[in-house]
Amino acid sequence: MSRFATLLLDLDGTLVDAFTTIHRAYCHVLPQFGRPVPSIEQVRRAVGGGLENAMRHFLPEELIAEAVRRHITYTDTILLEDVALMPGGLELIRSQHAAGVKLAVFTNKRGDHSRRVCDHLGVTPFLRGIFGAKDTPWLKPQPEFAAHVLGQIGAVPATTLLIGDSPFDVQAAHNGGFACWGVTTGTHDAAQLRAAGAEGVFADLHAVHAALGSGH
């Protein structure tokens, strides 16, 4: 069995494929500020550090607050239209839950949106909590956010693993005193995740599931 008693899961790009939704929101908002419609690859490269930070890839600081407001308002209307679990996600969650592992979502996606997505996709019953942006004063990779999540679910760093898709996740885990395995289904490739210090890098959640099942 796995040596990990707690599994924290990033959401977009890791457990959930929401890139169509995210891209649609940028395509809706940026032209309102005279900017061109971005490619999905441009959006993929921008996201991960929270919506405000992502928007700074496209707009100057004085426009960020209003652009974020419009992005959130539009996303509210399309949030569940295109979102889907990543391949292997449900199997991973079910098997780890059945094995007694504590599971939680740890994301820089807005907490209210994250909870709606998890409810819609049927994974909420397996989770001890869903922690996202605006739920606390912090974002990944701030160590206070990691400490808050572990405290809320009664976990300790030594037996916790974070699964994520970006260097933000690796840094968040290490700032919190625990390990991070990266998946290449989101914003960064294997070389970037290894360079960030991920303890393991996997092609997808099927591979993560296999590694956890073998006590990797």
DOSEVO-907610 format. One record per residue (C-alpha): x, y, z. Coordinates in Angstrom, 3 decimals. Layout:
BEGIN
(rogu (X Y Z))
...
END
This chain:
BEGIN
(rogu (0.000 0.000 0.000))
(rogu (0.967 3.627 -0.407))
(rogu (3.061 5.254 2.277))
(rogu (0.875 8.366 1.994))
(rogu (-1.993 8.813 4.445))
(rogu (-3.184 12.058 2.800))
(rogu (-3.512 12.906 -0.864))
(rogu (-4.036 16.525 -1.902))
(rogu (-5.167 17.088 -5.463))
(rogu (-4.822 20.179 -7.572))
(rogu (-7.935 20.718 -9.669))
(rogu (-7.551 22.263 -13.147))
(rogu (-5.034 20.365 -15.241))
(rogu (-4.685 17.614 -12.638))
(rogu (-7.990 16.139 -11.495))
(rogu (-10.172 18.109 -13.885))
(rogu (-9.918 19.242 -17.502))
(rogu (-11.387 22.743 -17.428))
(rogu (-9.220 24.306 -20.119))
(rogu (-12.096 24.716 -22.576))
(rogu (-14.058 26.651 -19.942))
(rogu (-11.057 28.767 -18.953))
(rogu (-10.176 29.506 -22.586))
(rogu (-13.760 30.492 -23.381))
(rogu (-13.725 32.988 -20.513))
(rogu (-10.512 34.649 -21.727))
(rogu (-11.893 34.761 -25.269))
(rogu (-14.976 36.499 -23.903))
(rogu (-13.142 39.014 -21.698))
(rogu (-9.937 40.078 -23.455))
(rogu (-11.570 41.538 -26.599))
(rogu (-13.600 43.803 -24.278))
(rogu (-10.259 45.425 -23.411))
(rogu (-9.070 45.649 -27.010))
(rogu (-6.907 42.553 -26.799))
(rogu (-6.889 39.704 -29.307))
(rogu (-8.510 36.367 -28.581))
(rogu (-5.774 34.193 -27.020))
(rogu (-4.907 30.692 -28.143))
(rogu (-5.603 27.847 -25.754))
(rogu (-1.839 27.350 -25.450))
(rogu (-1.381 30.959 -24.345))
(rogu (-4.015 30.415 -21.682))
(rogu (-2.440 27.128 -20.554))
(rogu (0.903 28.871 -20.086))
(rogu (-0.692 31.682 -18.055))
(rogu (-2.749 29.767 -15.523))
(rogu (-1.728 28.118 -12.261))
(rogu (-0.960 30.980 -9.917))
(rogu (-4.498 32.227 -9.411))
(rogu (-6.742 34.239 -11.710))
(rogu (-5.228 37.645 -10.968))
(rogu (-1.717 36.432 -11.730))
(rogu (-2.877 34.692 -14.903))
(rogu (-4.635 37.829 -16.144))
(rogu (-1.376 39.783 -15.758))
(rogu (-0.025 37.802 -18.721))
(rogu (-2.551 39.649 -20.907))
(rogu (-3.400 43.014 -19.357))
(rogu (-1.724 45.859 -17.416))
(rogu (-2.229 46.120 -13.684))
(rogu (-4.835 48.879 -13.806))
(rogu (-7.209 46.653 -15.780))
(rogu (-6.771 43.441 -13.775))
(rogu (-9.514 43.921 -11.184))
(rogu (-12.239 44.683 -13.730))
(rogu (-11.071 41.929 -16.096))
(rogu (-11.100 39.407 -13.267))
(rogu (-14.598 40.508 -12.267))
(rogu (-15.869 40.009 -15.818))
(rogu (-14.034 36.674 -16.113))
(rogu (-15.670 35.359 -12.935))
(rogu (-19.122 36.610 -13.922))
(rogu (-18.916 34.906 -17.309))
(rogu (-17.378 31.727 -15.900))
(rogu (-20.313 31.450 -13.494))
(rogu (-22.610 31.052 -16.497))
(rogu (-20.581 28.363 -18.326))
(rogu (-18.761 26.651 -15.457))
(rogu (-20.213 23.173 -15.873))
(rogu (-20.729 23.049 -19.642))
(rogu (-17.378 21.606 -20.720))
(rogu (-15.653 20.434 -17.538))
(rogu (-14.678 16.759 -17.206))
(rogu (-12.608 14.547 -14.950))
(rogu (-9.154 13.714 -16.226))
(rogu (-8.749 10.072 -17.327))
(rogu (-8.088 7.933 -14.282))
(rogu (-9.293 10.569 -11.845))
(rogu (-12.374 8.817 -10.514))
(rogu (-10.563 5.466 -10.239))
(rogu (-7.724 7.094 -8.301))
(rogu (-10.057 8.851 -5.870))
(rogu (-12.237 5.798 -5.306))
(rogu (-9.316 3.455 -4.683))
(rogu (-7.493 5.823 -2.346))
(rogu (-10.695 6.576 -0.442))
(rogu (-11.396 2.861 -0.091))
(rogu (-7.872 2.386 1.272))
(rogu (-8.536 4.930 4.013))
(rogu (-6.454 7.742 2.542))
(rogu (-7.616 11.282 3.363))
(rogu (-8.376 13.167 0.146))
(rogu (-8.804 16.891 -0.425))
(rogu (-8.695 19.364 -3.298))
(rogu (-6.000 22.048 -2.911))
(rogu (-6.282 24.567 -5.723))
(rogu (-5.811 28.171 -6.800))
(rogu (-9.146 28.005 -8.629))
(rogu (-11.813 29.937 -6.764))
(rogu (-13.198 27.838 -3.942))
(rogu (-16.852 28.418 -4.852))
(rogu (-16.237 27.364 -8.454))
(rogu (-14.158 24.391 -7.310))
(rogu (-16.942 23.099 -5.080))
(rogu (-19.525 23.432 -7.861))
(rogu (-17.260 21.516 -10.249))
(rogu (-16.550 18.733 -7.748))
(rogu (-20.261 18.399 -6.933))
(rogu (-21.108 18.251 -10.636))
(rogu (-18.488 15.571 -11.322))
(rogu (-19.517 13.440 -8.354))
(rogu (-16.248 13.482 -6.413))
(rogu (-17.261 15.568 -3.388))
(rogu (-18.384 12.557 -1.299))
(rogu (-14.840 11.169 -1.424))
(rogu (-13.191 14.404 -0.231))
(rogu (-12.476 15.742 3.259))
(rogu (-12.496 19.260 1.877))
(rogu (-12.171 21.507 -1.181))
(rogu (-9.875 24.468 -0.572))
(rogu (-9.446 27.208 -3.160))
(rogu (-8.823 30.869 -3.836))
(rogu (-10.796 33.324 -1.681))
(rogu (-11.489 30.654 0.968))
(rogu (-8.503 32.001 2.922))
(rogu (-6.181 35.015 2.561))
(rogu (-3.632 32.761 0.825))
(rogu (-2.839 31.066 -2.475))
(rogu (-0.419 28.314 -3.398))
(rogu (2.550 28.355 -2.924))
(rogu (2.175 30.287 0.352))
(rogu (2.993 27.934 3.256))
(rogu (0.086 29.273 5.308))
(rogu (-2.375 27.873 2.772))
(rogu (-0.853 24.392 2.960))
(rogu (-0.774 24.514 6.756))
(rogu (-4.420 25.599 6.845))
(rogu (-5.513 22.709 4.626))
(rogu (-3.614 20.093 6.626))
(rogu (-5.010 21.520 9.849))
(rogu (-8.575 21.433 8.554))
(rogu (-8.417 17.765 7.531))
(rogu (-6.233 16.549 10.398))
(rogu (-3.200 15.630 8.307))
(rogu (0.553 15.893 8.849))
(rogu (3.184 16.827 6.246))
(rogu (5.290 13.682 6.645))
(rogu (2.581 11.432 5.183))
(rogu (1.032 13.902 2.719))
(rogu (1.434 13.937 -1.068))
(rogu (0.259 16.640 -3.457))
(rogu (-0.561 15.770 -7.061))
(rogu (-0.312 18.790 -9.346))
(rogu (0.579 19.980 -12.831))
(rogu (2.695 23.085 -12.285))
(rogu (5.761 24.436 -10.469))
(rogu (3.306 26.325 -8.226))
(rogu (2.173 22.933 -6.928))
(rogu (5.719 21.712 -6.345))
(rogu (6.616 24.891 -4.491))
(rogu (3.382 24.773 -2.481))
(rogu (4.103 21.209 -1.385))
(rogu (7.707 21.887 -0.471))
(rogu (6.756 25.092 1.380))
(rogu (4.270 22.973 3.320))
(rogu (6.839 20.293 4.103))
(rogu (5.486 17.502 1.893))
(rogu (6.139 15.826 -1.437))
(rogu (4.698 16.609 -4.868))
(rogu (4.180 14.344 -7.849))
(rogu (3.595 16.121 -11.137))
(rogu (1.355 15.102 -14.014))
(rogu (1.855 16.357 -17.551))
(rogu (-1.863 16.684 -18.323))
(rogu (-1.943 20.397 -17.507))
(rogu (0.245 23.437 -17.875))
(rogu (3.830 22.107 -17.743))
(rogu (5.861 19.306 -19.258))
(rogu (7.952 16.657 -17.544))
(rogu (11.228 18.571 -17.810))
(rogu (9.680 21.676 -16.229))
(rogu (8.172 19.669 -13.379))
(rogu (11.439 17.869 -12.697))
(rogu (13.329 21.161 -12.793))
(rogu (10.901 22.536 -10.205))
(rogu (11.770 19.631 -7.915))
(rogu (8.831 17.241 -8.231))
(rogu (9.617 13.941 -6.532))
(rogu (7.837 12.056 -9.303))
(rogu (6.507 12.916 -12.762))
(rogu (3.757 10.941 -14.464))
(rogu (1.956 11.041 -17.794))
(rogu (-1.517 10.938 -16.237))
(rogu (-3.561 9.874 -13.227))
(rogu (-3.633 6.253 -14.405))
(rogu (0.129 6.210 -13.898))
(rogu (-0.186 7.909 -10.511))
(rogu (-2.780 5.337 -9.478))
(rogu (-0.458 2.500 -10.468))
(rogu (2.457 4.039 -8.567))
(rogu (0.426 4.588 -5.413))
(rogu (-0.986 1.096 -5.586))
(rogu (2.492 -0.381 -5.695))
(rogu (3.690 1.696 -2.738))
(rogu (6.001 3.706 -5.015))
END
